[in-house]
Amino acid sequence: MAAPTYDHTPEKVQDWRLRHLFTFDLVENLFFGVVTVFTILFAAVLFRDGIGQWRALFYLLVFWAVMAYLTLPRVHRVLTGLYVPDYFIGRARTTEGLLGDPVNLAFLGDEQQIHESMRRAGWVEADPVNLTTSWRIVESSLRRRSYAQAPVSPLMLFGNIQNFAYQQEVDGNPAQRHHVRFWRCPPGWLLPGGHRVEWLASGTYDRAVGLSWFTFQVTHRIDRDIDVERDYIVDTLRYTNPEVEVEVLADFSTGYHHRNGGGDAIATDGGLPVVDVRPVVVDGPGHDEGAQSGDKDDLLHDVGRRPFSVVAAGVLTAASILMGVTRSIVELFGVDSGEVAPDEATVIRWSLIATVTVISVAMGVLAWLTYQGVGWARLTMMVLLSVTLVMAFTTHLAGERPALAGFADMSVDLLTIYALTSRSAREWTRSRGERLRRGRPGR
Protein backbone atom coordinates (compact mmCIF):
# COMPACT_ATOMS: atom_id res chain seq x y z
CA MET A 1 0.00 0.00 0.00
CA ALA A 2 1.43 3.35 -1.09
CA ALA A 3 1.97 6.14 1.44
CA PRO A 4 -0.69 8.89 1.32
CA THR A 5 0.21 12.07 -0.53
CA TYR A 6 -1.43 15.48 -0.66
CA ASP A 7 -2.70 16.58 -4.07
CA HIS A 8 -1.09 20.00 -4.50
CA THR A 9 -2.93 21.10 -7.63
CA PRO A 10 -2.19 24.48 -9.33
CA GLU A 11 -5.55 26.00 -8.46
CA LYS A 12 -4.65 25.79 -4.76
CA VAL A 13 -1.73 28.17 -5.22
CA GLN A 14 -2.53 31.83 -4.51
CA ASP A 15 -2.14 33.97 -7.63
CA TRP A 16 -0.63 37.31 -6.62
CA ARG A 17 -0.49 38.81 -10.08
CA LEU A 18 -1.54 42.46 -10.17
CA ARG A 19 -4.48 41.85 -12.46
CA HIS A 20 -6.00 39.68 -9.74
CA LEU A 21 -5.24 42.16 -6.97
CA PHE A 22 -6.67 45.37 -8.42
CA THR A 23 -10.35 44.69 -8.85
CA PHE A 24 -13.34 47.01 -8.85
CA ASP A 25 -14.48 45.69 -5.46
CA LEU A 26 -11.03 46.34 -4.01
CA VAL A 27 -11.19 49.98 -5.14
CA GLU A 28 -14.65 50.32 -3.58
CA ASN A 29 -13.45 48.81 -0.30
CA LEU A 30 -10.39 51.06 -0.24
CA PHE A 31 -12.58 54.14 -0.54
CA PHE A 32 -14.83 52.76 2.21
CA GLY A 33 -11.76 52.53 4.45
CA VAL A 34 -10.60 56.00 3.41
CA VAL A 35 -13.91 57.50 4.53
CA THR A 36 -13.55 55.75 7.86
CA VAL A 37 -10.14 57.41 8.31
CA PHE A 38 -11.57 60.78 7.22
CA THR A 39 -14.35 60.65 9.81
CA ILE A 40 -11.82 59.84 12.54
CA LEU A 41 -9.64 62.78 11.45
CA PHE A 42 -12.65 65.10 11.32
CA ALA A 43 -13.61 64.05 14.83
CA ALA A 44 -10.02 64.72 15.94
CA VAL A 45 -10.13 68.25 14.48
CA LEU A 46 -13.44 68.91 16.22
CA PHE A 47 -12.16 67.60 19.54
CA ARG A 48 -8.91 69.57 19.31
CA ASP A 49 -10.61 72.86 18.50
CA GLY A 50 -13.29 72.36 21.13
CA ILE A 51 -10.88 72.20 24.05
CA GLY A 52 -10.54 75.41 26.03
CA GLN A 53 -13.07 77.43 24.06
CA TRP A 54 -16.44 78.81 25.01
CA ARG A 55 -17.83 76.90 22.06
CA ALA A 56 -16.60 73.63 23.57
CA LEU A 57 -20.12 72.31 24.23
CA PHE A 58 -21.09 72.83 20.58
CA TYR A 59 -17.89 71.16 19.36
CA LEU A 60 -18.36 68.21 21.71
CA LEU A 61 -21.97 67.80 20.56
CA VAL A 62 -20.87 67.72 16.93
CA PHE A 63 -17.98 65.40 17.91
CA TRP A 64 -20.47 62.96 19.47
CA ALA A 65 -22.70 63.10 16.39
CA VAL A 66 -19.77 62.42 14.05
CA MET A 67 -18.46 59.55 16.17
CA ALA A 68 -21.87 57.97 16.83
CA TYR A 69 -23.45 58.28 13.39
CA LEU A 70 -20.46 58.34 11.02
CA THR A 71 -17.20 57.03 12.47
CA LEU A 72 -18.16 54.12 14.71
CA PRO A 73 -20.77 52.65 12.31
CA ARG A 74 -18.14 52.63 9.53
CA VAL A 75 -15.55 51.04 11.82
CA HIS A 76 -18.02 48.36 12.84
CA ARG A 77 -18.95 47.73 9.20
CA VAL A 78 -15.28 47.14 8.35
CA LEU A 79 -14.53 44.93 11.36
CA THR A 80 -17.72 42.88 11.44
CA GLY A 81 -17.37 42.23 7.72
CA LEU A 82 -14.21 40.31 8.61
CA TYR A 83 -15.35 38.18 11.53
CA VAL A 84 -19.18 38.01 11.71
CA PRO A 85 -20.55 35.09 9.64
CA ASP A 86 -22.61 36.14 6.63
CA TYR A 87 -25.07 33.27 6.92
CA PHE A 88 -27.96 32.33 9.18
CA ILE A 89 -26.88 31.75 12.79
CA GLY A 90 -30.17 32.54 14.52
CA ARG A 91 -29.30 36.22 15.01
CA ALA A 92 -30.31 39.33 13.11
CA ARG A 93 -27.65 41.92 12.33
CA THR A 94 -27.65 45.69 12.62
CA THR A 95 -26.97 47.78 9.52
CA GLU A 96 -23.46 48.30 10.97
CA GLY A 97 -22.92 44.52 10.91
CA LEU A 98 -23.16 43.95 14.67
CA LEU A 99 -25.06 40.94 15.96
CA GLY A 100 -28.59 42.09 16.78
CA ASP A 101 -31.59 40.50 18.43
CA PRO A 102 -31.98 36.70 18.37
CA VAL A 103 -34.51 35.04 16.08
CA ASN A 104 -37.01 33.55 18.54
CA LEU A 105 -40.20 32.99 16.49
CA ALA A 106 -41.14 31.31 13.21
CA PHE A 107 -44.38 31.42 11.21
CA LEU A 108 -46.23 29.37 8.62
CA GLY A 109 -48.75 31.23 6.46
CA ASP A 110 -48.91 34.09 3.99
CA GLU A 111 -48.36 37.75 4.77
CA GLN A 112 -52.06 38.64 4.87
CA GLN A 113 -52.72 35.95 7.47
CA ILE A 114 -49.91 37.23 9.68
CA HIS A 115 -51.24 40.80 9.43
CA GLU A 116 -54.77 39.63 10.22
CA SER A 117 -53.76 37.53 13.22
CA MET A 118 -51.54 40.27 14.64
CA ARG A 119 -54.23 42.95 14.31
CA ARG A 120 -56.78 40.71 15.99
CA ALA A 121 -54.33 40.24 18.87
CA GLY A 122 -54.13 44.00 19.41
CA TRP A 123 -50.82 44.65 17.72
CA VAL A 124 -50.19 47.80 15.64
CA GLU A 125 -48.02 47.81 12.52
CA ALA A 126 -44.98 50.09 12.87
CA ASP A 127 -44.39 52.98 10.51
CA PRO A 128 -41.41 52.84 8.15
CA VAL A 129 -38.22 54.61 9.20
CA ASN A 130 -37.82 58.02 7.55
CA LEU A 131 -37.02 61.58 8.61
CA THR A 132 -40.62 62.37 9.53
CA THR A 133 -41.22 59.27 11.67
CA SER A 134 -37.74 59.49 13.24
CA TRP A 135 -38.37 63.06 14.35
CA ARG A 136 -41.84 62.14 15.58
CA ILE A 137 -40.54 59.33 17.81
CA VAL A 138 -37.89 61.67 19.27
CA GLU A 139 -40.53 64.32 19.95
CA SER A 140 -43.00 61.85 21.44
CA SER A 141 -40.30 60.36 23.68
CA LEU A 142 -39.21 63.76 24.97
CA ARG A 143 -42.79 64.95 25.51
CA ARG A 144 -44.00 61.56 26.77
CA ARG A 145 -46.76 61.44 24.18
CA SER A 146 -48.22 58.33 22.65
CA TYR A 147 -47.03 57.17 19.22
CA ALA A 148 -48.59 53.76 18.68
CA GLN A 149 -47.12 53.34 15.17
CA ALA A 150 -43.57 54.39 16.13
CA PRO A 151 -40.95 52.88 13.76
CA VAL A 152 -38.50 50.23 14.87
CA SER A 153 -34.85 50.30 13.89
CA PRO A 154 -33.86 48.21 10.86
CA LEU A 155 -32.29 44.81 11.48
CA MET A 156 -30.94 42.52 8.78
CA LEU A 157 -31.66 38.86 8.08
CA PHE A 158 -30.95 37.07 4.79
CA GLY A 159 -29.37 40.35 3.67
CA ASN A 160 -32.71 42.21 4.03
CA ILE A 161 -34.24 44.52 6.59
CA GLN A 162 -37.44 43.33 8.22
CA ASN A 163 -40.42 43.13 5.86
CA PHE A 164 -42.62 44.69 8.54
CA ALA A 165 -42.89 45.01 12.31
CA TYR A 166 -45.66 45.13 14.91
CA GLN A 167 -45.74 46.63 18.38
CA GLN A 168 -47.81 47.40 21.44
CA GLU A 169 -47.15 50.63 23.29
CA VAL A 170 -47.12 50.44 27.11
CA ASP A 171 -49.25 53.02 28.94
CA GLY A 172 -48.96 55.50 26.07
CA ASN A 173 -45.19 55.80 26.60
CA PRO A 174 -43.22 55.42 23.31
CA ALA A 175 -40.06 54.64 25.28
CA GLN A 176 -41.60 51.32 26.42
CA ARG A 177 -43.19 48.85 24.04
CA HIS A 178 -43.53 45.25 22.95
CA HIS A 179 -42.36 44.76 19.37
CA VAL A 180 -41.63 42.01 16.87
CA ARG A 181 -39.93 42.12 13.45
CA PHE A 182 -40.78 39.76 10.57
CA TRP A 183 -38.59 38.51 7.71
CA ARG A 184 -39.73 36.39 4.77
CA CYS A 185 -37.57 33.29 4.30
CA PRO A 186 -35.93 32.74 0.89
CA PRO A 187 -37.75 30.25 -1.40
CA GLY A 188 -36.90 26.66 -0.53
CA TRP A 189 -34.92 27.69 2.57
CA LEU A 190 -34.93 25.29 5.54
CA LEU A 191 -34.08 25.83 9.17
CA PRO A 192 -31.03 24.02 10.54
CA GLY A 193 -32.32 20.48 11.06
CA GLY A 194 -34.52 20.54 7.96
CA HIS A 195 -37.68 22.26 9.29
CA ARG A 196 -39.57 24.37 6.77
CA VAL A 197 -40.94 27.75 7.79
CA GLU A 198 -42.05 30.71 5.71
CA TRP A 199 -41.30 33.57 8.09
CA LEU A 200 -38.85 34.23 10.90
CA ALA A 201 -39.37 36.84 13.59
CA SER A 202 -37.63 38.46 16.54
CA GLY A 203 -39.65 39.72 19.50
CA THR A 204 -38.18 41.86 22.29
CA TYR A 205 -39.42 44.35 24.88
CA ASP A 206 -38.18 47.96 24.85
CA ARG A 207 -37.81 49.07 28.45
CA ALA A 208 -36.27 52.55 27.98
CA VAL A 209 -34.48 54.93 25.63
CA GLY A 210 -30.72 55.23 26.02
CA LEU A 211 -27.37 55.16 24.23
CA SER A 212 -25.95 52.15 22.42
CA TRP A 213 -22.84 50.82 24.12
CA PHE A 214 -21.22 50.12 20.73
CA THR A 215 -22.05 53.22 18.65
CA PHE A 216 -23.34 55.70 21.30
CA GLN A 217 -26.40 56.36 19.12
CA VAL A 218 -29.76 57.08 20.74
CA THR A 219 -31.70 53.83 20.73
CA HIS A 220 -34.19 51.71 22.67
CA ARG A 221 -32.82 49.44 25.40
CA ILE A 222 -34.40 45.99 25.53
CA ASP A 223 -35.25 43.74 28.46
CA ARG A 224 -32.80 40.94 29.13
CA ASP A 225 -35.28 38.05 29.31
CA ILE A 226 -36.40 37.83 25.69
CA ASP A 227 -38.18 34.51 26.29
CA VAL A 228 -40.87 36.34 28.28
CA GLU A 229 -41.60 38.57 25.28
CA ARG A 230 -41.54 35.61 22.90
CA ASP A 231 -44.09 33.71 25.00
CA TYR A 232 -46.24 36.84 25.39
CA ILE A 233 -46.46 37.26 21.60
CA VAL A 234 -47.48 33.63 21.17
CA ASP A 235 -50.06 33.85 23.97
CA THR A 236 -51.72 36.96 22.48
CA LEU A 237 -52.00 35.25 19.09
CA ARG A 238 -53.47 32.05 20.50
CA TYR A 239 -55.91 33.92 22.75
CA THR A 240 -57.49 35.94 19.94
CA ASN A 241 -56.95 33.36 17.18
CA PRO A 242 -57.99 29.97 18.63
CA GLU A 243 -57.40 28.29 15.26
CA VAL A 244 -53.67 29.10 15.40
CA GLU A 245 -51.44 26.12 16.20
CA VAL A 246 -47.96 26.29 17.77
CA GLU A 247 -45.12 23.76 17.73
CA VAL A 248 -42.02 24.50 19.77
CA LEU A 249 -38.64 23.42 18.42
CA ALA A 250 -36.71 22.81 21.62
CA ASP A 251 -33.01 23.69 21.66
CA PHE A 252 -33.26 25.40 18.27
CA SER A 253 -30.33 27.50 19.42
CA THR A 254 -28.07 26.92 22.38
CA GLY A 255 -29.35 28.65 25.48
CA TYR A 256 -26.96 31.55 26.08
CA HIS A 257 -26.29 34.89 27.65
CA HIS A 258 -24.99 37.53 25.28
CA ARG A 259 -25.55 41.11 24.07
CA ASN A 260 -27.41 42.59 21.13
CA GLY A 261 -26.27 45.31 18.73
CA GLY A 262 -27.02 48.04 21.29
CA GLY A 263 -25.00 46.34 24.02
CA ASP A 264 -28.06 45.13 25.96
CA ALA A 265 -27.76 41.83 27.80
CA ILE A 266 -29.99 39.03 26.45
CA ALA A 267 -30.74 35.53 27.70
CA THR A 268 -32.80 32.73 26.13
CA ASP A 269 -33.47 29.02 26.55
CA GLY A 270 -33.04 28.48 22.79
CA GLY A 271 -36.60 27.32 22.05
CA LEU A 272 -38.27 28.36 18.77
CA PRO A 273 -42.09 28.40 18.62
CA VAL A 274 -43.38 27.79 15.08
CA VAL A 275 -46.74 29.59 14.81
CA ASP A 276 -49.06 28.21 12.11
CA VAL A 277 -51.45 30.99 11.01
CA ARG A 278 -52.59 29.18 7.85
CA PRO A 279 -56.05 28.43 9.34
CA VAL A 280 -56.68 32.18 9.88
CA VAL A 281 -59.37 33.54 7.55
CA VAL A 282 -58.54 37.03 6.32
CA ASP A 283 -61.37 39.55 6.69
CA GLY A 284 -61.44 42.30 4.09
CA PRO A 285 -58.81 43.17 1.50
CA GLY A 286 -55.90 43.01 3.95
CA HIS A 287 -52.41 43.85 2.77
CA ASP A 288 -51.12 43.60 -0.77
CA GLU A 289 -49.05 40.45 -0.86
CA GLY A 290 -46.56 42.04 -3.20
CA ALA A 291 -46.16 45.28 -1.29
CA GLN A 292 -43.56 44.34 1.30
CA SER A 293 -41.84 46.81 3.53
CA GLY A 294 -38.58 45.09 2.74
CA ASP A 295 -38.91 46.30 -0.84
CA LYS A 296 -38.87 49.99 0.15
CA ASP A 297 -35.82 52.18 -0.30
CA ASP A 298 -33.40 51.24 2.47
CA LEU A 299 -29.64 51.09 2.92
CA LEU A 300 -29.11 48.07 0.71
CA HIS A 301 -32.01 47.45 -1.63
CA ASP A 302 -34.32 48.66 -4.36
CA VAL A 303 -31.68 49.79 -6.83
CA GLY A 304 -34.45 50.17 -9.39
CA ARG A 305 -35.15 53.55 -7.75
CA ARG A 306 -32.59 56.08 -6.64
CA PRO A 307 -31.61 55.36 -3.04
CA PHE A 308 -31.46 58.11 -0.47
CA SER A 309 -27.65 58.11 -0.50
CA VAL A 310 -27.50 59.06 -4.20
CA VAL A 311 -30.10 61.82 -3.76
CA ALA A 312 -28.26 63.09 -0.67
CA ALA A 313 -24.96 63.19 -2.58
CA GLY A 314 -26.61 65.35 -5.26
CA VAL A 315 -28.12 67.74 -2.72
CA LEU A 316 -24.84 68.03 -0.80
CA THR A 317 -22.93 68.70 -4.02
CA ALA A 318 -25.37 71.47 -4.90
CA ALA A 319 -24.91 72.93 -1.42
CA SER A 320 -21.12 72.76 -1.78
CA ILE A 321 -21.25 74.53 -5.15
CA LEU A 322 -23.50 77.23 -3.72
CA MET A 323 -21.18 77.75 -0.75
CA GLY A 324 -18.14 77.95 -3.05
CA VAL A 325 -19.78 80.46 -5.38
CA THR A 326 -20.93 82.62 -2.45
CA ARG A 327 -17.48 82.62 -0.87
CA SER A 328 -15.88 83.46 -4.24
CA ILE A 329 -18.20 86.44 -4.73
CA VAL A 330 -17.18 87.76 -1.32
CA GLU A 331 -13.51 87.33 -2.23
CA LEU A 332 -14.03 89.12 -5.57
CA PHE A 333 -15.18 92.27 -3.82
CA GLY A 334 -12.11 92.13 -1.61
CA VAL A 335 -9.52 91.95 -4.38
CA ASP A 336 -9.24 95.75 -4.94
CA SER A 337 -7.97 96.52 -1.48
CA GLY A 338 -4.98 98.61 -2.51
CA GLU A 339 -2.62 95.68 -1.97
CA VAL A 340 -2.31 94.83 -5.70
CA ALA A 341 -2.21 96.81 -8.92
CA PRO A 342 -5.47 97.25 -10.86
CA ASP A 343 -4.27 95.06 -13.74
CA GLU A 344 -3.16 92.37 -11.35
CA ALA A 345 -6.48 92.58 -9.51
CA THR A 346 -8.31 92.05 -12.80
CA VAL A 347 -6.22 88.97 -13.58
CA ILE A 348 -6.86 87.56 -10.10
CA ARG A 349 -10.55 88.28 -10.40
CA TRP A 350 -10.94 86.53 -13.78
CA SER A 351 -8.74 83.64 -12.67
CA LEU A 352 -10.94 83.14 -9.63
CA ILE A 353 -14.09 83.31 -11.75
CA ALA A 354 -12.67 80.77 -14.23
CA THR A 355 -11.52 78.39 -11.48
CA VAL A 356 -14.81 78.48 -9.61
CA THR A 357 -16.78 78.06 -12.84
CA VAL A 358 -14.76 75.04 -13.99
CA ILE A 359 -14.91 73.33 -10.60
CA SER A 360 -18.62 74.03 -10.15
CA VAL A 361 -19.54 72.82 -13.65
CA ALA A 362 -17.35 69.72 -13.33
CA MET A 363 -18.78 68.73 -9.94
CA GLY A 364 -22.31 69.51 -11.10
CA VAL A 365 -21.92 67.30 -14.19
CA LEU A 366 -20.38 64.48 -12.15
CA ALA A 367 -23.18 64.70 -9.56
CA TRP A 368 -25.81 64.62 -12.31
CA LEU A 369 -24.19 61.60 -13.99
CA THR A 370 -24.00 59.85 -10.62
CA TYR A 371 -27.67 60.64 -10.10
CA GLN A 372 -28.30 58.95 -13.46
CA GLY A 373 -26.37 55.86 -12.31
CA VAL A 374 -23.01 56.31 -14.10
CA GLY A 375 -20.42 54.38 -12.09
CA TRP A 376 -17.26 56.14 -13.29
CA ALA A 377 -18.76 59.52 -12.39
CA ARG A 378 -19.30 58.38 -8.80
CA LEU A 379 -15.73 57.06 -8.58
CA THR A 380 -14.37 60.32 -10.01
CA MET A 381 -16.30 62.33 -7.44
CA MET A 382 -14.93 60.09 -4.69
CA VAL A 383 -11.36 60.67 -5.90
CA LEU A 384 -11.73 64.47 -6.18
CA LEU A 385 -13.42 64.78 -2.79
CA SER A 386 -10.79 62.55 -1.19
CA VAL A 387 -7.99 64.75 -2.55
CA THR A 388 -9.80 67.85 -1.26
CA LEU A 389 -10.23 66.34 2.20
CA VAL A 390 -6.61 65.20 2.37
CA MET A 391 -5.47 68.76 1.63
CA ALA A 392 -7.88 70.21 4.20
CA PHE A 393 -6.91 67.76 6.95
CA THR A 394 -3.20 68.25 6.24
CA THR A 395 -3.62 72.00 6.73
CA HIS A 396 -5.76 71.76 9.85
CA LEU A 397 -3.78 69.01 11.59
CA ALA A 398 -0.57 70.98 10.94
CA GLY A 399 -1.83 73.55 13.43
CA GLU A 400 -4.03 75.95 11.47
CA ARG A 401 -7.41 76.26 13.12
CA PRO A 402 -10.22 76.16 10.57
CA ALA A 403 -12.77 78.93 10.42
CA LEU A 404 -16.48 78.20 10.45
CA ALA A 405 -16.49 78.14 6.63
CA GLY A 406 -13.66 75.59 6.72
CA PHE A 407 -15.65 73.32 9.03
CA ALA A 408 -18.67 73.68 6.76
CA ASP A 409 -16.65 72.74 3.67
CA MET A 410 -15.09 69.73 5.38
CA SER A 411 -18.40 68.49 6.76
CA VAL A 412 -20.22 68.79 3.40
CA ASP A 413 -17.40 67.05 1.51
CA LEU A 414 -17.21 64.33 4.16
CA LEU A 415 -20.96 63.71 4.09
CA THR A 416 -20.92 63.63 0.28
CA ILE A 417 -18.20 61.01 0.03
CA TYR A 418 -19.85 59.14 2.91
CA ALA A 419 -23.04 58.94 0.83
CA LEU A 420 -21.17 57.98 -2.34
CA THR A 421 -19.37 55.10 -0.62
CA SER A 422 -22.55 53.60 0.82
CA ARG A 423 -23.56 50.17 -0.39
CA SER A 424 -26.85 51.45 -1.77
CA ALA A 425 -25.01 53.99 -3.99
CA ARG A 426 -22.62 51.27 -5.13
CA GLU A 427 -25.45 48.89 -6.01
CA TRP A 428 -27.46 51.64 -7.72
CA THR A 429 -24.68 52.66 -10.09
CA ARG A 430 -23.62 49.07 -10.75
CA SER A 431 -27.16 47.82 -11.41
CA ARG A 432 -28.03 50.90 -13.43
CA GLY A 433 -24.92 50.44 -15.56
CA GLU A 434 -25.84 46.83 -16.27
CA ARG A 435 -29.33 47.92 -17.32
CA LEU A 436 -27.93 50.55 -19.68
CA ARG A 437 -25.52 48.06 -21.24
CA ARG A 438 -28.45 45.73 -21.87
CA GLY A 439 -30.45 48.61 -23.36
CA ARG A 440 -33.00 48.60 -20.52
CA PRO A 441 -32.69 51.78 -18.44
CA GLY A 442 -34.20 51.65 -14.97
CA ARG A 443 -37.10 53.72 -13.77
N, C-alpha and C positions, 0 to 999 in steps of 0.2 A: 504493500500500500504506500503510495507516494505521500510525502509530507505536504501539508496544506500550504498554499501560497495565496497571497492577496492579489487580486486582479487590479493592477494599477493602470487603468485605461486612460487615454489622453483627455477625455472630457472631465476627469476628476482634477485636472491640473488647472489652477487659477490662471486665467489669461489677463495679464496686466498691461496689455497694449493700450495705448492712449485712446484708440477709437472705442474701446469698451469702457474706459473710465469716464470720458466726457460725454454724458448723455443729457438729454433735455431734463429728465427728472433730477439729475444731479445739480444742474444749474438752478432749478426751482428750489431745491432744498438748501442750496448755498444762500440764496437770497432770503429764504425763511430764517436761516441762522443769522444773517446780517442784520435783519430787522430786530431780532432778539437782542443783539449787541447794541444796536442803536437805541432801543428803549431803555436799556440799562444805563447807557451813557447819558441819555436825556434825563433820567431820574437822578443821576449823579450831579449833573449841572444844576438841576432844581434844588437838590439838597444842599449843595455847596453855597448857592446864592441865597438860600433861605436862612442860613445860620447868621445870627447877630443882626438881623434887620427887623424893622417894625412890620415888614410884610411876611415875616417868617410863617405865620399861621396860614396865609394864602399859599405860600410855596409848599408847605408841608401837606396841605390838602391836595394840591395838584400832584405832589410826589406820591401820595397814597393812591390817587386815581390812576396814575401812570403805572405804578407797580402792580396794583390789584387787577386792572382791566386790560393792560397791555403787556407788561413785562412778564409777570409770573405765569399767566396763561400760555404765552409763547414758550417759556422755559419748560413748563409741564408738557406741552405738546411735543417738544423735541425729545425730552427724556422718556416719557411714557411710550412714545413711538418705538423706542428701543427695547423696552423690557416688559410692557404690558401685552399679553397675548391678544392677537386680533381675531379671535374666534370665540365661540360661545363658552363661557365658563360660569354661567349662572349669575353674572353681575352685569348691570348696565354700566355705561361709561359716560363721564361728563364730556362736553365738547372740547375740554382741554386734554382729554385722554385719561383722566384719573378714574379709578374704579368708583362707580357710583353705588346706587342702592341695589340690594340683591333682588333677583327675580324670585318671587314667592307665590305666584298664582299663575294658573294656566286655564285657558278657556277653549271649549268646543262650541262652534256656532258661527253664524255670519255677523257682520258688523251691526246690522239693524237689530238683531236679537240681543246683542250686548247692550246697545243703547237703550232698548226698551226695558230690559231687566234692570239696568242701573237707574233709570228714571223712576221706575216703579218703587225701587228701594230707597228713594229720597236723595239720590245723588244728583249733583249739578255738573254739567259739562263745563270744563275750564275754557276760558278764552285763549286764543292764540297769543304768543308773545310778540309784542310790537311796542313801539314807543308810547302809544296811547295807553295800552293796558299796563305797561311797566310803570309809567308815571302814576296811573290810577292806584296800583297796589301800594306804591310808596306813600301816596297821599292818604289812602284809607288806613294804612298801618300807623302813620303818624297821628292821624286824627281819630283813630280807633273807630272807624266807620265800617259798616258791613260792605263786603264785596264778594258775593257768593260765587261769581264766575271768575275769580282771580286766576291769572295764568300760573302754570307751574313751570319750573325751569326745564329746559330741554335735556333729556338724557338719551344716550345712543344705545341701540341694540341692533344687531345685523347691519351695522353701518347706517342706520336711520334713526331720526328722532322719533319719539312716541307718535303714533297715529292720532291719538286723542287721550284725554285725561278727564277723570271725574273727581269731585271733591265734595266734602260737607264741611261748611264753616261751623265753628264752635262758638256759641253765644254771640254771634255777630262780630267776632274779633278775627280779622283777616290774618293775624299773626299765628293763629292756632286753627288747624284744620286736619281732617282726614283727607287723604288723596291717594289716587291710584292711576298709574300710567299704563297704557296698552300699546303693544307692538304686534303687528301681523307677522306671522312666521313665513319664511320663504316657502314657495311651492315644493312639496315633497320632503320638507325638512322634518327630521325626527329628533326627539329629545334623546340625550344620552341614555342608553338602555333600550331604545327602539320604540318609545311611546310616541304616538302621533297626537299633536295638538295644533290648533289653528291660530291661537293667540297666546302671548305671554304677557304678564303684567307684574308690576311692582307697587305694592301698597305700603305706605309709611304714614306716620302721624307727625305733623309739624307742631312743635310745642312752643316755638318762639322765633323771633327774628334776631339774627346776630351776624357775626363775621365768620367767613370760612377760614379754617385754620391753615389751609393750603394756598389760597389766593388772596385772602383778606377782603373778598367781595362781600357785599351785603347779601345775605341769603337766609332761608329758613333753616332752623335747626330741628332735627328729627328726634323722636323718642327712641331710646336704645332698644326696647323690646319690640321688634317689628312683627313678631309672631302674634302679638295681641291685635295689631292692626289687620294683619292678614285674616285672622279668625273673625274679626268684626265685619270685614267686608263680606266674607262668605255667609255669615249669619244674617246680615241684612238682605242678601240676595235670596236666601232660602226662606226667610220669613215672609217676604212679599211675593215670591215666585215659587209656590210649593212644587211646581213641576220640575224645577231645577234639580239636577242630581250632581253629587260631588264625590269624587274618588281621590283619596289622598295617597300620593306617592311618597312613602316614608323614605327618609334618608336620601332624598333627591340630591341634596348637597350635604357635605359634611357640616354638622353643627359647629359653629365657630363664633368667635368674638373678633370683631375687626372694626374698621372705620369706613365711612362712605367718602364721596368726593369733597364734602364740606368739612371733614374731620370729625364728624359725629360718630360716637361709638354705636355699634350695632351688634345684636346677638340673635341667633336663630337656632331652631332645632333641626333645620334642613328639610322639613316636610314641604311638599308641593301639592296643594289642593288643585285638582283638575275640575273646573266647574263646567258642566254641560248645560248650555242654555238653548240647545237645539229644540227642545219642546216648547219654548216660549213663542206665543203667537203675537206678532207685531200688530199693534193697533194704529191705524192711520198710515200716512205715507212714510214716516220715519226718516232716516237719513239716506242720502244717496250713497249707494254702495261704492261708487267710483270716486266720490269726493272725500278723500282721506286727508286728515290734517298733515300726515307725513308727506303729502305731495306739495305742500305749500312752500314758498320760498323760505329756506333756512340756510344754515351755514354750509351745507354740503350738497344740496339737491336742487332739482328743478332747473337745470341748465337751459331748458327750453325758453325760459324767461330770464331777463337780466336780474341777477341776484343783487341784494342790497349793497354788497361790497363794491360791485362795479359802478352802481349809481353813485355811491358815496365817493368813490375815487374821482368821478366826473365833477361832482359838486365841489369837492375840495380843491381840485385843479382850477376850477373857475374862481374860487375864492382866492387862491394863491395868485392867479393872474391879476385879479382886481386889486389885491394888496400891492403887488409889484408896480402896477401902473400908477396907483395913487401915490406911492412913495416916490416914484420917478418924477411925477409932476411937481411934487414938493421940492425935490432936488433941482429941477429945472429952474424954478424961480429963485433958487439960491446960488446959481452959478455966477451971475453978475454981482459979485460982492466987493469988487475993487481989488480982489486978490489976483485976478488974471486979466490979460488984455482982452479987448472986445472980440478980436478975431479968434483968439484961443477959446474964449467962452462960447462962441458960435460953434466951433468944432466940437467942443465937449458936449454941447447941447444936442447937436445932431447925432453924435456918436451914441449918446445915451438913448435918444429916441430910436435909433436903428437897432441897438442891442435889445432894448425892451420889446420892440416890435417883433424881432426875430424869435426871441425866447417865448414870448406870449403866443405867437402864431404856431410855433413848433409844438409847444406843450398842449395848446388847444387842439391841434390836429391829432396828436398822439392820443389825447384823452377821448376824442370823438371816435377814432379807430378802435380804441380799446372798448368803448361803449358798444361798438358794432361787432365786437368779438374777434378782433384781429390780434393774434397771439404775439407777433413780433413787436407790435406797438406797445403792448403791455410790458414786455421785457425791456424795450428801449426806455420807457418811462421809469422802470425800476432802476436801470443803470444810471440815468441822469439824476434821479432823486438821490440815489446812494452817493454819487460823487458830490452833490450839493451838501448832503448831511455830513460827509466825511470832512469837507472843508470847514463847515460851521463848527463841528465838534472840535476839530483841531485848533481853531481859533479860540473857542471858549475855554477848552481845557488847558490851554497854554497860559491862562490867567486873565484874559479879557472878559469882563462881565458883560453879558448880552443885555441890550436894552429890551424894552417890552416888545418892540417890533421884531427883534431877533428871536425872542421866545415864540412869538406868533408864527414867524416863518418856519422855525424848526418844528413846532408842533403840527402845523398843517402838512409839511412835507413828510413828517413821520407818520401821521395818520393816513396820508395818501398811499405811501409805500406799504403800510400795514394792510390797507384794504386790497391793494394789488397783489400781495403775496398770500392772501387768504385762499383756502382750498376752493371755495365757491367761484372766485374769480379765475382761478386756474382751470377749473372744469368748464366754466362758461366759454372761455376763449378756445380751449381745446375742442370741446364739442361743437361749438359754432364753426370753427375752422374745418372740422370734418364734414359738417353739413354743406358748407360752401364748396368744398372740393367735390362733393357728390352732386352739386347743383341743386341742393334743397336747403335754402336758407331757413333759419329758425323763425319763430314768431317775432 
